[in-house]
C-alpha cells in the first residue's frame, strides 16, 4: 500500500473517532501488515504537517492513543461558536474529590472524607457514572473498604497522556480544600433550612 494511502487512512480514522485511537487499533485496520514503528512514523509526519501548515486541527497523544483536537489558540473563538451548547461540567465538590483520587490513588472513601471533611457518597457515585473513576480493589482493613482510582476516560476528559502529566501538587494552596469545604457546608445548611420551610 502506498505511503500516502496509509497516511490518508490513518487521518480518516482519527478524524472520524471521538476518542483517542490506539496504535494497536490502527494496526488492525491494516490487518497487521504495517508495524507499530511505521504507524508512529506516519503519525509523527502528520503531527509535523499540521503544525507547519498551520491547520485548524492538531493530532495529539492522549491516554495512550492519538486524537484530533483544535489548536489552543482557537479556543476563544470556538467557545463563542459553541456558547449555546451545554457542556458536561464538574462541580467544585466533584473536582476536589477527583483531585484527591487522582493524586492519592488507590484511596478509600474514608480517606477522601478525612481530607475533604464532608460526605462524598453522592460525588463518588456521580464520578463513577461519568466513567472518571472506578473501583480498583478493596483495602485489607476492617470492613474491606473499596479503593478508588481514575480511569482512561479521566485522562481523556482532561487531555492528559498519563497521570505523570498532572500538575505538581506543590502548586496548590494547602488550605484550598478547607475554604471550599466550609462554603460547601454552609450551602448545605442553607439548603436544609430552605427545605424545612
N, CA, C and O of each residue as an XYZ file, in Angstrom:
788
protein
N       0.842     -1.191      0.000
C       0.000      0.000      0.000
C       0.885      1.253      0.000
O       1.887      1.317      0.712
N       0.502      2.235     -0.802
C       1.288      3.466     -0.892
C       1.287      4.212      0.431
O       0.316      4.169      1.187
N       2.411      4.908      0.702
C       2.530      5.631      1.974
C       1.484      6.727      2.102
O       0.996      6.991      3.201
N       1.130      7.379      0.976
C       0.103      8.428      1.025
C      -1.267      7.857      1.372
O      -2.059      8.497      2.064
N      -1.536      6.651      0.888
C      -2.809      5.994      1.202
C      -2.864      5.643      2.681
O      -3.888      5.840      3.336
N      -1.749      5.117      3.209
C      -1.667      4.785      4.636
C      -1.914      6.045      5.468
O      -2.688      6.031      6.425
N      -1.248      7.119      5.089
C      -1.391      8.380      5.823
C      -2.838      8.875      5.779
O      -3.386      9.305      6.794
N      -3.449      8.811      4.594
C      -4.837      9.279      4.443
C      -5.805      8.440      5.263
O      -6.735      8.966      5.874
N      -5.577      7.117      5.271
C      -6.458      6.239      6.049
C      -6.341      6.509      7.544
O      -7.349      6.570      8.249
N      -5.113      6.672      8.027
C      -4.907      6.963      9.453
C      -5.563      8.302      9.800
O      -6.201      8.437     10.844
N      -5.403      9.273      8.928
C      -6.019     10.584      9.138
C      -7.545     10.468      9.205
O      -8.184     11.092     10.052
N      -8.122      9.664      8.305
C      -9.576      9.477      8.279
C     -10.078      8.816      9.555
O     -11.119      9.186     10.099
N      -9.310      7.819     10.027
C      -9.700      7.120     11.256
C      -9.689      8.087     12.441
O     -10.630      8.110     13.234
N      -8.631      8.880     12.560
C      -8.529      9.840     13.657
C      -9.646     10.870     13.588
O     -10.227     11.241     14.609
N      -9.940     11.328     12.378
C     -10.976     12.344     12.201
C     -12.360     11.816     12.584
O     -13.167     12.536     13.173
N     -12.623     10.564     12.247
C     -13.953     10.005     12.483
C     -14.166      9.520     13.914
O     -15.301      9.272     14.322
N     -13.087      9.385     14.674
C     -13.208      8.874     16.043
C     -13.367     10.012     17.050
O     -12.658     11.017     16.990
N     -14.304      9.835     17.969
C     -14.478     10.846     19.016
C     -13.655     10.517     20.262
O     -13.744     11.207     21.278
N     -12.845      9.446     20.168
C     -11.976      9.059     21.285
C     -10.577      8.800     20.754
O     -10.407      8.552     19.560
N      -9.569      8.855     21.623
C      -8.207      8.548     21.165
C      -8.123      7.147     20.561
O      -8.724      6.200     21.068
N      -7.371      7.036     19.475
C      -7.221      5.766     18.771
C      -5.851      5.178     19.104
O      -4.828      5.847     18.959
N      -5.843      3.929     19.548
C      -4.601      3.257     19.912
C      -3.873      2.764     18.654
O      -4.502      2.473     17.636
N      -2.559      2.675     18.737
C      -1.769      2.171     17.612
C      -2.199      0.750     17.250
O      -2.223      0.386     16.074
N      -2.540     -0.057     18.267
C      -2.987     -1.434     18.016
C      -4.267     -1.448     17.183
O      -4.460     -2.328     16.344
N      -5.147     -0.456     17.423
C      -6.387     -0.372     16.649
C      -6.097     -0.019     15.193
O      -6.750     -0.523     14.279
N      -5.117      0.849     14.990
C      -4.738      1.225     13.624
C      -4.130      0.018     12.904
O      -4.399     -0.210     11.724
N      -3.305     -0.754     13.629
C      -2.690     -1.956     13.031
C      -3.758     -2.925     12.535
O      -3.600     -3.541     11.481
N      -4.843     -3.061     13.294
C      -5.927     -3.978     12.917
C      -6.571     -3.567     11.597
O      -6.969     -4.419     10.802
N      -6.671     -2.260     11.366
C      -7.259     -1.757     10.117
C      -6.461     -2.254      8.916
O      -7.023     -2.575      7.869
N      -5.144     -2.312      9.086
C      -4.256     -2.742      8.001
C      -3.934     -4.239      8.086
O      -2.968     -4.717      7.490
N      -4.773     -4.968      8.846
C      -4.581     -6.418      9.012
C      -3.157     -6.756      9.464
O      -2.584     -7.760      9.040
N      -2.600     -5.912     10.321
C      -1.254     -6.099     10.883
C      -0.148     -6.169      9.819
O       0.923     -6.722     10.070
N      -0.415     -5.603      8.624
C       0.584     -5.571      7.555
C       1.503     -4.357      7.650
O       2.329     -4.113      6.770
N       1.343     -3.610      8.722
C       2.170     -2.432      8.958
C       2.613     -2.467     10.416
O       1.829     -2.823     11.296
N       3.849     -2.102     10.671
C       4.376     -2.209     12.038
C       3.977     -1.004     12.892
O       3.604      0.051     12.380
N       4.068     -1.193     14.191
C       3.800     -0.088     15.124
C       4.747      1.074     14.865
O       4.356      2.238     14.946
N       5.999      0.744     14.553
C       7.006      1.776     14.273
C       6.618      2.597     13.044
O       6.765      3.820     13.043
N       6.122      1.930     11.998
C       5.695      2.632     10.783
C       4.502      3.554     11.080
O       4.435      4.681     10.589
N       3.574      3.055     11.884
C       2.400      3.863     12.250
C       2.840      5.089     13.038
O       2.361      6.196     12.795
N       3.756      4.887     13.984
C       4.275      6.021     14.770
C       4.936      7.053     13.866
O       4.798      8.256     14.088
N       5.654      6.586     12.845
C       6.327      7.500     11.921
C       5.301      8.312     11.119
O       5.464      9.517     10.926
N       4.247      7.635     10.657
C       3.185      8.321      9.902
C       2.512      9.371     10.797
O       2.245     10.492     10.364
N       2.247      8.992     12.041
C       1.626      9.928     12.983
C       2.540     11.128     13.238
O       2.074     12.266     13.294
N       3.831     10.873     13.389
C       4.800     11.956     13.593
C       4.811     12.896     12.395
O       4.886     14.114     12.557
N       4.736     12.322     11.177
C       4.690     13.140      9.955
C       3.431     13.999      9.920
O       3.488     15.184      9.593
N       2.289     13.389     10.261
C       1.028     14.130     10.271
C       1.051     15.254     11.302
O       0.611     16.371     11.029
N       1.568     14.946     12.488
C       1.659     15.960     13.552
C       2.476     17.148     13.065
O       2.083     18.300     13.249
N       3.626     16.859     12.437
C       4.501     17.917     11.935
C       3.818     18.726     10.815
O       3.895     19.955     10.802
N       3.154     18.035      9.883
C       2.480     18.707      8.764
C       1.381     19.646      9.258
O       1.249     20.767      8.766
N       0.595     19.188     10.230
C      -0.500     20.013     10.747
C       0.040     21.297     11.373
O      -0.545     22.369     11.220
N       1.164     21.172     12.081
C       1.757     22.352     12.732
C       2.385     23.277     11.694
O       2.150     24.485     11.716
N       3.184     22.714     10.784
C       3.876     23.524      9.780
C       2.907     24.260      8.853
O       3.164     25.396      8.453
N       1.785     23.604      8.511
C       0.808     24.217      7.610
C      -0.232     25.056      8.339
O      -1.160     25.586      7.728
N      -0.064     25.172      9.663
C      -0.974     25.970     10.499
C      -2.439     25.597     10.252
O      -3.300     26.452     10.045
N      -2.680     24.290     10.283
C      -4.027     23.765     10.053
C      -4.923     24.044     11.253
O      -4.450     24.374     12.340
N      -6.224     23.904     11.032
C      -7.197     24.134     12.097
C      -7.374     22.951     13.023
O      -8.228     22.971     13.910
N      -6.576     21.926     12.823
C      -6.612     20.744     13.676
C      -5.194     20.384     14.071
O      -4.233     20.769     13.406
N      -5.074     19.644     15.155
C      -3.787     19.087     15.584
C      -4.021     17.627     15.941
O      -5.140     17.223     16.257
N      -2.966     16.853     15.888
C      -3.030     15.464     16.364
C      -2.169     15.400     17.613
O      -0.992     15.761     17.588
N      -2.767     14.934     18.710
C      -2.052     14.868     19.983
C      -2.165     13.465     20.561
O      -3.090     12.717     20.244
N      -1.212     13.127     21.409
C      -1.242     11.847     22.115
C      -1.970     12.040     23.427
O      -1.578     12.863     24.254
N      -3.041     11.270     23.614
C      -3.876     11.383     24.814
C      -4.221      9.984     25.308
O      -4.683      9.143     24.537
N      -3.997      9.741     26.584
C      -4.397      8.481     27.231
C      -3.920      7.251     26.470
O      -4.648      6.265     26.354
N      -2.693      7.312     25.951
C      -2.114      6.169     25.265
C      -2.511      6.025     23.812
O      -2.054      5.101     23.138
N      -3.361      6.928     23.307
C      -3.784      6.893     21.908
C      -3.565      8.242     21.246
O      -2.950      9.133     21.830
N      -4.071      8.393     20.024
C      -3.916      9.641     19.278
C      -5.286     10.166     18.892
O      -6.191      9.403     18.554
N      -5.421     11.497     18.950
C      -6.721     12.112     18.706
C      -6.545     13.447     18.002
O      -5.548     14.140     18.201
N      -7.516     13.796     17.181
C      -7.519     15.115     16.554
C      -8.186     16.102     17.500
O      -9.242     15.819     18.066
N      -7.561     17.256     17.664
C      -8.096     18.315     18.521
C      -7.910     19.648     17.810
O      -7.213     19.740     16.799
N      -8.543     20.673     18.356
C      -8.349     22.013     17.809
C      -7.179     22.688     18.522
O      -6.954     22.441     19.707
N      -6.428     23.541     17.810
C      -5.313     24.237     18.468
C      -5.809     25.162     19.578
O      -6.879     25.762     19.484
N      -5.005     25.256     20.620
C      -5.386     26.044     21.793
C      -5.693     27.498     21.451
O      -6.577     28.098     22.062
N      -4.973     28.078     20.479
C      -5.188     29.496     20.163
C      -6.571     29.762     19.561
O      -7.018     30.908     19.522
N      -7.260     28.691     19.083
C      -8.600     28.866     18.517
C      -9.710     28.696     19.552
O     -10.882     28.921     19.247
N      -9.353     28.305     20.761
C     -10.368     28.008     21.769
C     -11.289     29.188     22.095
O     -12.492     28.975     22.246
N     -10.782     30.427     22.210
C     -11.715     31.533     22.480
C     -12.790     31.686     21.400
O     -13.953     31.948     21.707
N     -12.395     31.520     20.142
C     -13.357     31.635     19.037
C     -14.351     30.476     19.076
O     -15.550     30.669     18.872
N     -13.848     29.281     19.337
C     -14.724     28.113     19.391
C     -15.692     28.190     20.563
O     -16.830     27.729     20.469
N     -15.232     28.780     21.679
C     -16.130     28.960     22.830
C     -17.318     29.831     22.442
O     -18.454     29.554     22.827
N     -17.046     30.887     21.674
C     -18.140     31.757     21.206
C     -19.092     30.976     20.313
O     -20.312     31.091     20.426
N     -18.508     30.175     19.419
C     -19.318     29.404     18.479
C     -20.232     28.418     19.207
O     -21.389     28.235     18.828
N     -19.701     27.788     20.254
C     -20.454     26.760     20.966
C     -21.097     27.269     22.255
O     -21.491     26.470     23.104
N     -21.207     28.583     22.408
C     -21.672     29.136     23.694
C     -23.059     28.639     24.100
O     -23.372     28.577     25.289
N     -23.881     28.288     23.129
C     -25.235     27.830     23.460
C     -25.327     26.322     23.668
O     -26.379     25.796     24.030
N     -24.213     25.637     23.433
C     -24.230     24.192     23.635
C     -23.906     23.863     25.083
O     -23.008     24.456     25.680
N     -24.637     22.922     25.634
C     -24.379     22.511     27.015
C     -23.171     21.606     27.062
O     -23.018     20.700     26.242
N     -22.327     21.859     28.023
C     -21.153     21.003     28.210
C     -21.219     20.413     29.612
O     -21.534     21.098     30.586
N     -20.917     19.145     29.681
C     -20.931     18.489     30.982
C     -19.834     19.094     31.833
O     -18.661     19.071     31.459
N     -20.214     19.631     32.967
C     -19.242     20.272     33.845
C     -19.182     19.544     35.174
O     -20.125     18.878     35.601
N     -18.040     19.701     35.803
C     -17.858     19.105     37.123
C     -18.053     20.185     38.173
O     -17.547     21.300     38.038
N     -18.788     19.844     39.216
C     -18.971     20.785     40.326
C     -17.646     20.920     41.076
O     -16.722     20.130     40.881
N     -17.573     21.926     41.929
C     -16.371     22.117     42.744
C     -16.128     20.889     43.621
O     -14.993     20.440     43.777
N     -17.208     20.353     44.191
C     -17.087     19.162     45.054
C     -16.536     17.974     44.258
O     -15.691     17.227     44.750
N     -17.024     17.810     43.023
C     -16.555     16.705     42.183
C     -15.091     16.889     41.815
O     -14.320     15.929     41.829
N     -14.701     18.122     41.485
C     -13.306     18.401     41.121
C     -12.365     18.129     42.288
O     -11.288     17.560     42.107
N     -12.775     18.539     43.482
C     -11.926     18.315     44.659
C     -11.783     16.827     44.955
O     -10.686     16.342     45.230
N     -12.897     16.110     44.896
C     -12.870     14.665     45.154
C     -12.018     13.966     44.096
O     -11.218     13.085     44.413
N     -12.196     14.362     42.852
C     -11.438     13.776     41.744
C      -9.948     14.062     41.895
O      -9.117     13.202     41.601
N      -9.609     15.257     42.349
C      -8.193     15.608     42.558
C      -7.572     14.706     43.619
O      -6.454     14.222     43.446
N      -8.288     14.481     44.708
C      -7.773     13.617     45.779
C      -7.553     12.198     45.249
O      -6.524     11.576     45.515
N      -8.530     11.701     44.501
C      -8.410     10.344     43.954
C      -7.235     10.266     42.988
O      -6.452      9.317     43.025
N      -7.117     11.280     42.117
C      -6.048     11.276     41.110
C      -4.669     11.279     41.750
O      -3.777     10.559     41.302
N      -4.484     12.081     42.794
C      -3.160     12.223     43.403
C      -2.846     11.152     44.439
O      -1.677     10.842     44.669
N      -3.879     10.578     45.073
C      -3.617      9.646     46.170
C      -4.007      8.206     45.841
O      -3.876      7.334     46.700
N      -4.474      7.934     44.643
C      -4.972      6.593     44.316
C      -3.922      5.506     44.516
O      -2.730      5.742     44.315
N      -4.372      4.301     44.917
C      -5.750      3.957     45.268
C      -6.112      4.503     46.649
O      -5.292      4.498     47.567
N      -7.352      4.974     46.781
C      -7.763      5.656     48.004
C      -9.180      5.230     48.377
O     -10.006      4.960     47.505
N      -9.452      5.172     49.685
C     -10.787      4.779     50.148
C     -11.667      6.014     50.331
O     -11.178      7.143     50.379
N     -12.972      5.773     50.432
C     -13.930      6.856     50.662
C     -13.611      7.569     51.974
O     -13.686      8.795     52.053
N     -13.258      6.802     52.996
C     -12.936      7.380     54.303
C     -11.726      8.315     54.219
O     -11.707      9.374     54.847
N     -10.714      7.915     53.437
C      -9.533      8.766     53.276
C      -9.902     10.068     52.562
O      -9.397     11.137     52.905
N     -10.784      9.967     51.568
C     -11.227     11.170     50.848
C     -11.982     12.084     51.803
O     -11.748     13.292     51.840
N     -12.893     11.491     52.580
C     -13.707     12.283     53.506
C     -12.855     12.919     54.596
O     -13.162     14.016     55.063
N     -11.788     12.241     55.005
C     -10.924     12.818     56.042
C     -10.190     14.053     55.518
O      -9.842     14.944     56.293
N      -9.957     14.107     54.216
C      -9.316     15.280     53.615
C     -10.326     16.380     53.293
O     -10.054     17.564     53.491
N     -11.495     15.974     52.794
C     -12.493     16.968     52.385
C     -13.358     17.427     53.542
O     -13.962     18.497     53.473
N     -13.429     16.648     54.595
C     -14.235     16.965     55.786
C     -15.735     17.007     55.506
O     -16.493     17.628     56.252
N     -16.163     16.342     54.429
C     -17.590     16.227     54.107
C     -17.857     14.836     53.546
O     -16.935     14.144     53.113
N     -19.129     14.431     53.556
C     -19.524     13.143     52.986
C     -19.392     13.202     51.460
O     -19.769     14.194     50.838
N     -18.855     12.134     50.867
C     -18.622     12.129     49.416
C     -19.375     11.006     48.687
O     -19.066     10.702     47.535
N     -20.358     10.394     49.353
C     -21.091      9.281     48.737
C     -21.660      9.656     47.366
O     -21.419      8.973     46.371
N     -22.418     10.752     47.335
C     -23.086     11.151     46.093
C     -22.076     11.548     45.018
O     -22.251     11.223     43.844
N     -21.017     12.254     45.426
C     -19.991     12.698     44.477
C     -19.305     11.497     43.837
O     -19.093     11.469     42.625
N     -18.959     10.504     44.655
C     -18.299      9.304     44.134
C     -19.202      8.584     43.130
O     -18.740      8.143     42.077
N     -20.492      8.468     43.462
C     -21.424      7.811     42.540
C     -21.501      8.564     41.217
O     -21.513      7.945     40.152
N     -21.554      9.901     41.274
C     -21.616     10.712     40.050
C     -20.355     10.529     39.204
O     -20.435     10.392     37.984
N     -19.197     10.526     39.855
C     -17.933     10.366     39.133
C     -17.836      8.978     38.496
O     -17.288      8.825     37.405
N     -18.372      7.972     39.189
C     -18.380      6.619     38.623
C     -19.305      6.554     37.412
O     -18.973      5.937     36.400
N     -20.474      7.199     37.524
C     -21.420      7.221     36.407
C     -20.823      7.914     35.187
O     -21.089      7.518     34.052
N     -20.016      8.948     35.420
C     -19.366      9.667     34.327
C     -18.185      8.882     33.756
O     -17.644      9.234     32.707
N     -17.790      7.814     34.456
C     -16.682      6.988     33.985
C     -15.316      7.568     34.294
O     -14.319      7.128     33.721
N     -15.246      8.559     35.200
C     -13.969      9.199     35.514
C     -13.194      8.459     36.602
O     -11.970      8.567     36.682
N     -13.912      7.704     37.442
C     -13.254      6.881     38.465
C     -13.843      5.482     38.431
O     -14.904      5.249     37.853
N     -13.127      4.551     39.068
C     -13.613      3.170     39.139
C     -13.107      2.531     40.425
O     -12.171      3.021     41.057
N     -13.739      1.438     40.794
C     -13.286      0.654     41.935
C     -12.102     -0.185     41.464
O     -12.207     -0.927     40.487
N     -10.978     -0.064     42.165
C      -9.769     -0.782     41.742
C      -9.395     -1.929     42.679
O      -8.410     -2.633     42.451
N     -10.187     -2.109     43.729
C      -9.900     -3.194     44.666
C     -10.513     -2.900     46.019
O     -11.369     -2.027     46.161
N     -10.048     -3.662     47.028
C     -10.515     -3.442     48.404
C      -9.312     -3.391     49.312
O      -8.336     -4.114     49.114
N      -9.384     -2.534     50.306
C      -8.282     -2.391     51.250
C      -8.322     -3.531     52.265
O      -9.391     -3.946     52.713
N      -7.137     -4.029     52.618
C      -7.058     -5.097     53.613
C      -7.134     -4.467     54.995
O      -6.129     -4.311     55.687
N      -8.355     -4.109     55.375
C      -8.602     -3.479     56.676
C     -10.015     -3.858     57.100
O     -10.753     -4.489     56.343
N     -10.382     -3.471     58.312
C     -11.715     -3.788     58.821
C     -12.777     -3.265     57.868
O     -12.743     -2.104     57.459
N     -13.719     -4.132     57.519
C     -14.797     -3.735     56.615
C     -14.430     -3.838     55.147
O     -15.297     -3.710     54.283
N     -13.133     -4.071     54.845
C     -12.649     -4.183     53.466
C     -13.225     -3.088     52.561
O     -13.931     -3.387     51.597
N     -12.923     -1.812     52.872
C     -13.484     -0.713     52.068
C     -12.962     -0.719     50.639
O     -11.851     -1.175     50.368
N     -13.780     -0.207     49.738
C     -13.389     -0.124     48.332
C     -12.271      0.894     48.142
O     -12.198      1.905     48.840
N     -11.407      0.599     47.184
C     -10.351      1.524     46.779
C     -10.729      2.101     45.424
O     -11.190      1.381     44.538
N     -10.529      3.417     45.271
C     -10.902      4.092     44.031
C      -9.673      4.621     43.299
O      -8.684      5.022     43.913
N      -9.762      4.610     41.979
C      -8.713      5.153     41.135
C      -9.341      5.783     39.908
O     -10.536      5.621     39.659
N      -8.537      6.500     39.145
C      -9.043      7.155     37.943
C      -9.061      6.170     36.765
O      -8.497      5.079     36.846
N      -9.710      6.570     35.688
C      -9.872      5.725     34.507
C      -9.176      6.350     33.297
O      -8.647      7.459     33.369
N      -9.190      5.626     32.209
C      -8.672      6.170     30.957
C      -9.518      7.374     30.519
O      -9.000      8.338     29.954
N     -10.842      7.300     30.792
C     -11.739      8.409     30.459
C     -11.335      9.680     31.206
O     -11.503     10.786     30.694
N     -10.799      9.516     32.420
C     -10.303     10.663     33.182
C      -9.190     11.360     32.401
O      -9.184     12.584     32.271
N      -8.246     10.567     31.883
C      -7.144     11.132     31.095
C      -7.686     11.850     29.865
O      -7.226     12.940     29.525
N      -8.666     11.237     29.197
C      -9.261     11.841     28.006
C      -9.961     13.147     28.355
O      -9.810     14.144     27.648
N     -10.723     13.144     29.441
C     -11.515     14.307     29.854
C     -10.619     15.523     30.072
O     -10.981     16.646     29.723
N      -9.434     15.280     30.660
C      -8.524     16.387     30.960
C      -7.382     16.524     29.944
O      -6.494     17.360     30.113
N      -7.409     15.699     28.890
C      -6.397     15.804     27.840
C      -4.992     15.471     28.300
O      -4.030     16.134     27.913
N      -4.875     14.437     29.132
C      -3.572     14.040     29.676
C      -3.068     12.772     29.002
O      -3.855     11.885     28.671
N      -1.749     12.685     28.796
C      -1.161     11.448     28.273
C      -1.176     10.385     29.354
O      -1.511      9.228     29.101
N      -0.806     10.792     30.565
C      -0.757      9.865     31.693
C      -0.884     10.662     32.976
O      -0.953     11.891     32.949
N      -0.916      9.959     34.105
C      -1.022     10.632     35.400
C       0.212     11.477     35.703
O       0.156     12.386     36.531
N       1.336     11.177     35.027
C       2.552     11.969     35.227
C       2.380     13.400     34.722
O       3.154     14.286     35.087
N       1.361     13.628     33.878
C       1.114     14.972     33.346
C       0.247     15.827     34.265
O      -0.019     16.988     33.955
N      -0.195     15.270     35.388
C      -0.968     16.064     36.349
C      -0.104     17.215     36.874
O       1.105     17.051     37.040
N      -0.711     18.376     37.135
C       0.072     19.470     37.726
C       0.685     19.034     39.042
O       0.115     18.212     39.759
N       1.849     19.587     39.360
C       2.525     19.236     40.611
C       1.678     19.702     41.791
O       1.169     20.823     41.809
N       1.543     18.823     42.768
C       0.697     19.132     43.928
C       1.231     20.320     44.726
O       0.473     20.988     45.430
N       2.543     20.585     44.616
C       3.133     21.715     45.350
C       2.566     23.061     44.862
O       2.653     24.068     45.564
N       1.985     23.063     43.652
C       1.449     24.307     43.091
C       0.114     24.706     43.697
O      -0.385     25.801     43.440
N      -0.472     23.815     44.506
C      -1.769     24.116     45.099
C      -1.613     24.696     46.498
O      -0.706     24.330     47.244
N      -2.522     25.612     46.836
C      -2.538     26.181     48.182
C      -3.013     25.103     49.148
O      -3.991     24.417     48.854
N      -2.345     24.932     50.302
C      -2.710     23.841     51.219
C      -4.098     23.977     51.830
O      -4.697     22.977     52.225
N      -4.620     25.198     51.913
C      -5.926     25.373     52.567
C      -7.061     25.513     51.561
O      -8.166     25.903     51.939
N      -6.816     25.204     50.286
C      -7.859     25.361     49.270
C      -9.072     24.492     49.570
O     -10.206     24.939     49.399
N      -8.851     23.237     50.020
C      -9.964     22.351     50.304
C     -10.759     22.837     51.520
O     -11.988     22.771     51.538
N     -10.028     23.332     52.544
C     -10.716     23.779     53.759
C     -11.646     24.947     53.472
O     -12.776     24.973     53.959
N     -11.180     25.921     52.681
C     -12.012     27.079     52.345
C     -13.253     26.651     51.571
O     -14.370     27.057     51.890
N     -13.040     25.823     50.544
C     -14.153     25.386     49.709
C     -15.124     24.504     50.487
O     -16.334     24.580     50.276
N     -14.602     23.663     51.390
C     -15.466     22.779     52.163
C     -16.336     23.560     53.137
O     -17.487     23.192     53.370
N     -15.793     24.649     53.715
C     -16.572     25.473     54.623
C     -17.763     26.075     53.885
O     -18.884     26.089     54.392
N     -17.496     26.579     52.664
C     -18.575     27.160     51.858
C     -19.586     26.085     51.490
O     -20.791     26.333     51.511
N     -19.102     24.889     51.153
C     -19.987     23.782     50.785
C     -20.886     23.402     51.958
O     -22.078     23.153     51.779
N     -20.302     23.358     53.176
C     -21.097     23.037     54.370
C     -22.153     24.101     54.609
O     -23.301     23.789     54.925
N     -21.753     25.386     54.455
C     -22.696     26.484     54.646
C     -23.826     26.414     53.632
O     -24.988     26.632     53.974
N     -23.485     26.107     52.374
C     -24.508     25.962     51.331
C     -25.460     24.835     51.670
O     -26.665     24.949     51.444
N     -24.926     23.735     52.217
C     -25.750     22.596     52.606
C     -26.706     22.956     53.722
O     -27.856     22.518     53.725
N     -26.234     23.757     54.680
C     -27.082     24.203     55.789
C     -28.206     25.079     55.263
O     -29.357     24.938     55.678
N     -27.870     25.996     54.337
C     -28.882     26.877     53.750
C     -29.939     26.071     53.016
O     -31.131     26.354     53.134
N     -29.506     25.058     52.250
C     -30.449     24.222     51.506
C     -31.365     23.473     52.460
O     -32.566     23.367     52.210
N     -30.807     22.946     53.561
C     -31.591     22.208     54.537
C     -32.635     23.118     55.172
O     -33.791     22.723     55.327
N     -32.234     24.342     55.543
C     -33.168     25.293     56.151
C     -34.296     25.632     55.179
O     -35.458     25.744     55.569
N     -33.934     25.790     53.915
C     -34.941     26.142     52.901
C     -35.932     24.991     52.741
O     -37.129     25.222     52.574
N     -35.439     23.751     52.791
C     -36.334     22.590     52.664
C     -37.255     22.458     53.858
O     -38.376     21.967     53.725
N     -36.793     22.895     55.039
C     -37.613     22.772     56.269
C     -38.778     23.746     56.284
O     -39.746     23.562     57.022
N     -38.679     24.791     55.458
C     -39.750     25.791     55.486
C     -41.029     25.263     54.863
O     -42.029     25.979     54.806
